[in-house]
Amino acid sequence: MRYAHEVGKVREAEHALMARLPEGTLMQRAAAGLASVCARLLPTVYGARVVLLVGGGDNGGDALYAAPGWPGGAPA
């Protein structure tokens, strides 16, 4: 079963954390989670080619933070 959180409650929790943490911390945490999930989905990580289709907004920022940490370096 999948669970979803109400947008207003998520935003409220994010704002409370962003007020206490250094700038970019939440996005870096989300990026690490994204990279971890992607790595589990691939048969091999090192040397794998990954395409990021990045839109505007915070989710796009998560992907951009995740890309440089990918094994083999940042995308071209």
Residue pairs with C-beta under 8 A, 6 or more apart in sequence:
14 26
17 25
17 26
18 25
18 26
24 65
27 58
27 61
27 62
27 65
28 65
30 58
30 62
30 65
31 62
31 63
31 64
31 65
31 66
31 69
32 66
32 69
34 62
34 63
34 66
35 66
35 69
35 70
38 50
38 66
39 45
42 48
42 50
45 71
46 71
46 72
47 71
47 72
48 71
48 72
50 67
50 70
50 75
52 63
52 64
52 66
52 67
52 75
54 60
54 63
54 64
67 74
67 75
68 74
